[in-house]
């Protein structure tokens, strides 16, 4: 992925930093747009994956909408040029201030996740002289077969309205004059690589869509969420997800009624592969059983491995040779969980070598923290020599 010229540039820069391959990002966005267009699907980008300003500008240019899970993300979407008629606001715990902000800007839709939220939406919309358009987020009890921390569609998860609550919600909506039901919303989890899971979701969506139809409730929108995974193990082999297979599956197995819109909320699949975290080896610490490569990036820059043992490919990009050694690649944070990978096979490594931690365009920069009073690290773009400092 990294040319000799790029690596030479990296060697002149202070580490760690996030690196974004803008050309790859554009190819990915173009592929997603092309694959969804024949079916007239509506794709919203999930802001929680990455809110880098330049990345958001590009995503907006390709015509995607915005899927937001906080008031801050709603405001960032507006500030980034996303039109409010393409902004949806999800989240199990929307505050009054966040709801009022979204009402003020007349966003397209709230994805409502509980009976209590519907009542609050009605109250606040009435005070504002507005009508809150909502899609009911239904918990379909479909197993995404992914890590428990990023599974969201089971009854044991905190998200969504349970199926057994639907009749209660339908009756409640008749008493809420400032809430307009326009659709159903689903999201069963993230990093899903087995497309058969989405087939199971389609079957459940069809059942529920028919149930509402039988109740003489016409729904404009079926929002099936996102969750399409990426290849963390071989990022160069499969740099762009198979969007054609993904959207084709929904076209094949979803059974919308005439005029219903199909909406998606993709995040990781759009941005993950374009990002890498570039870090430098500070020390090599050899032991009897374990060798450590201690680098200057830590869980403050990429928390996924510490949070749920997520895998990222780790490459040495400034040293070569046939001889290899296994290292635990760890950061400087005062936590034993500050580890990017165990027994990683690398060329014989020394102080000053550059390491690339791949596929960090999603849930990397956006989840960075100042723990241990560390400064947020800068960003480097492939299409610019300028280093952009973190704000």
N, C-alpha and C positions, 0 to 999 in steps of 0.2 A: 504493500500500500504506500509506503513512504519512499520517495525517490531519493537518490544521493543528495540532490540539491536541497530537498526538504530537510533531510537529516542534518546537513551542514548548517542550515538556518537554525534548526533546533539547538545545535551546539553553541550558538551565540546568545541564546536566551536564558534568562533565569527560570529555573524550574521550581515547583511544578506549574503546569498550565494546561488548560483544556484546548484541544485542537479540533477544529471543525473543517471537514472536507466539503466545501460548498458545492463543488461540481457533483459529488455523489449525492448530496442532499437534493439538488435540483433534479437529478435523474430519478431519484426515489419519488419525489413529489409528482413528477411528470408521469411516472408509471402508475401511481395511485389514481391520478386524475383520469388517465386514459382507460384504466381497467373499470372504473366506476361509471364512466360516461354512457356507455351503451345501454345501461339499465336505468339511467336517470336517478341514480342513488345520490343522496345528500350526505357529504362527508364533513364532519366537524373534527378539527384537530384538538386532541386532549391536551390542554395547556399544562397540566401537571407534569408532563414528560419533560418539557424544556421550555422556558420562557425567555431565552436569549433573544435580544431585540432584533438582531439581523436574521435569525432563523424565523422569527414570527413574521417579519416583513416578507420574506420569501414565501412562506406558507400562505399568507394573505394574497399575494400576487397570483397564486395558482387557483384562487377562488374557493378555498375551503372555509368552512365556518369555524366557530370556536366552541369547544366544550370546556366549561369552567366549573371549578369546585370550590371557589371562594369569591368574596367580593373583590379581593385584590386581583384575581385573575379576570373577573369581569371588567374591571377598570383597565387592566393591562390590554385586554382585547380591544376595548374601545380606543385606547391611546395608540394602539398599533394599527388602527385603520379598519378593523373588522366591523362590518355593519351590524347594527343591533338585531336586524331581522335574521341573522345567522348565528346568534349567540344563545346557547342553552346553559342553564345553571343547575348543576347537580350537587349532591352533598347531603349527608345524613344530618348535619348540624348547622344549617344556615342561620346566622344571627339576624336579628331584626334590622340592624344597620345594613347588612349585606342584601337582605330582601328589598329594603327600601331603595338602595342604590340601583338594583336591577329593575325595579318597578319604575323608577324615575326615568330610566333609559328605554323602557318599553321593549325589553329583550324578547326574543322569539318565544322562549318557553322555560318554565321551571320544571325540572324533573323532581317531582315530589315523592318523598320517601316514607311518610307516615301519616296517620290520621291527624296527629297533633300538628304536623306541619301544614296540612291543608287548612286547618282552622286558623292558624296564624297568618297564612297567606291571605285568606279571605279578610281577616281583620285589618291587616296592614294595607291591602289593596283598597278596601273601603275608605280608610282614612285618607289615602292618597288620591281618591277619585279615579282609581284605575281598575282594570280587570286583569287578573293574573292568569295567563295561559299556562296550563300544566299538562304534563304527561306523567302518568302514574308509574313510578318505578316498581315493577313487580319482581319479587324474589321468586324465580322460577324453579328453584331447587334442582338445578342442573349442575353436575359436578364438572368443573373445568379441568380436572386432572393436572393441576399445577400446584405450586407451593401454597401452603395454608395461609400465609400472610398476604397472598395476592389472589386468593379465591374469594369471590364476593357474592355468589349466586346460590348459596345453600341456606337452609333455614337457620343454621347456627351462626350465620354471619349477621353483622349489625345493619346491613344495607337493605333497603327496599321494604315494600309492603308484602306480607305473606299472602299466599293464595287464599287461605281461609278467611282473610279479612276483606276480600273484594266486595262481597255483598254489603258489608257495613259501610265501606267507602262509597259505593254507588248510592246508597241511601243518604249518606252525609252530603254528598255533592249536590243533591237536590235542595239542600238548605243553605248553600253557600253562593249567594248571588254574585259575588265578586271573584269567583273562580270559574274558569272555563276549561273543561276537559277537552284536550285536543288529541291525546294519544297515549300510548303505552311505551314504557322505557324498560330496557333490560341491560344488565352488564354482569357477566358471570365470572370475570376474572381476567388476569393478564398473563402474558407470555404463554399463550396457547398455541401449540405447534401441531396438535392432532386436530385436523379440520373436522373430523367426525363429531367432535364436541359441538361445533356450530350447527351441524345437522340436527343434533338433539335439541339445541336451542330453538331452531326453526319449528320443530314439531310442537314445542310447548307454546311458542308465540302464536302459531296457527290456532291451537286450542283456545287460547285466551282471547284472541281476536274474534273467533266465532262466538265465544261466550258473550262478549260485549255486544256483538251483532244481534244475538238472540234476545238481548235485553233492550233492543232498539236504540242502542247507543252507537252513533257513527263516529269513528275515530279517523282523524286526518293523518296521523303520524304513527308509524311503528319504528321505534328507535331501538336497534338491536345492540347498541353499545360498541365496544371494540374488543381488544384482547389479543389480536393477532400477534404471534411471537416472532422473534428473530433468531438467527443462528449465532449464538455467542461463541460456539466452539470453532467455527470456520467462517469468520466474518468476511474474508475475501472471496471464498467460494460462493457464498450466497449473500452478497452485499445488499441486494434488494429483495424483499419478501415477494412471494408469489401472489400478488394482488389479484391477478386474473382468476386463479383458482379460488381464492377467498370470495370475491364478489360473485363469481359464477355459482358457487355453492348456494349462496343466499337467493340468487335469482331462481335456482332450480327448486329449492325446497320451501321457500316462503310462499304463502298463498294470500297475498294482499287482495283486498277488494278494490274495485275500480276507483281510481282517484286517490288511493292511499299513498302517502310518501314513505319511502324507506330511508331511515337515517342511520348513520354510523358515527362512532367516536373513536378514531384511531390516534394513538399517540406514539408509543414505542416504535411501532412498525415504520413510522414516518421519519424518525430522527435518530434512532439508536446507533445505526451503523456509521453515521457520518462523524461521530465523535470519538476521540481518544483522549486519555489522560496521560500526558507526558511527564515523566518523573526521572529523577537522577539517583543513582546509588550513592548513599552516604558512607556506608560501611559494609564490609563483609565480616560476618561473625561465624566462624566455623566451630562446630561442636562434634562430639563423638557420634551422635545419631542424627543431628539436624544442622544444616548450614542455613544461615540467615542472610538474605540480601535486604538490608535496611535502606529504604528509599525515603525521599523527602516529601512525597504525597502520603496522605493518610485517610482514615475513614472520614475526616472532615471534608475531603474532596470527593470521595466515592464511598458511600455508606452501604451499598447493596451487599457486598460480601460479609460485612460485619452484622448486618441486620438479619439476613436470612441465607447466609452461606451461598450467595449467588456466584456463579462462575463467570469470569471474564478472562479472555485469552491474554496472556502476558508475554510480550516479546522484547528481547534485547535488540535495539536498533542501531547501536553504535559499536558493538563488538561482534566478532565472528569467530571462525575456527571450527574444526570438527569436534574437538574435545568439549564435552558437556558435563554439567554438574547439576544436582537437584538442590533447589533452594526454597525455603519458605520466604516468600516476598512479603515483607511487613513494613508498616509505616512507623512514624515517630510518636504517635499518640499514646498516652499512658493508659492503655487498655489492652488486655490480651487479645481481644476480638479485633484489634487493628491489624488485620491480615488479609492480603489480597489473594493469596493462593499458597497452598502447601505442596511441597515436593515438586515445584515447577522446574522442568528441565530447560536450562538455559546454557548458552555458551559460557565458558569459564568467565566469571564476572568479577569486576574490580570496581573500586571507588571511582566515581565519575562517569560510569557507563549510563547511557540513556535507556530507559525502559518505557515501552508503550503499553498501556492497559487499554484494551480495545473495547469497542461497542459501548461507549459511555455517553453517547449523545442523548440518551434518555435516563432520567433519574441519576444524573451525575452532578452537573453544575447546579441544577435546580434544587438539590437536596443538601448542598454544601452548608457547613456551619462554621462558627467561630470558636468551637470547643477548644480548650487549652489556649484561648485568646490568639488563635491563629488567624492571620489575615486571609481573606478570600483571594483566590489566585486568579491571574488574568486569563484572557482568551486570545488565541491566535487563529486566524482564518486562512484557509488555503489561498484565497483570492486577494490577500492583502499582506503587506509586510508589517503592518501596524499591529502592535500588541495592545489589546484593549484591556485596561485595568478593570477589575471587578468593582461594581458600585455597591 
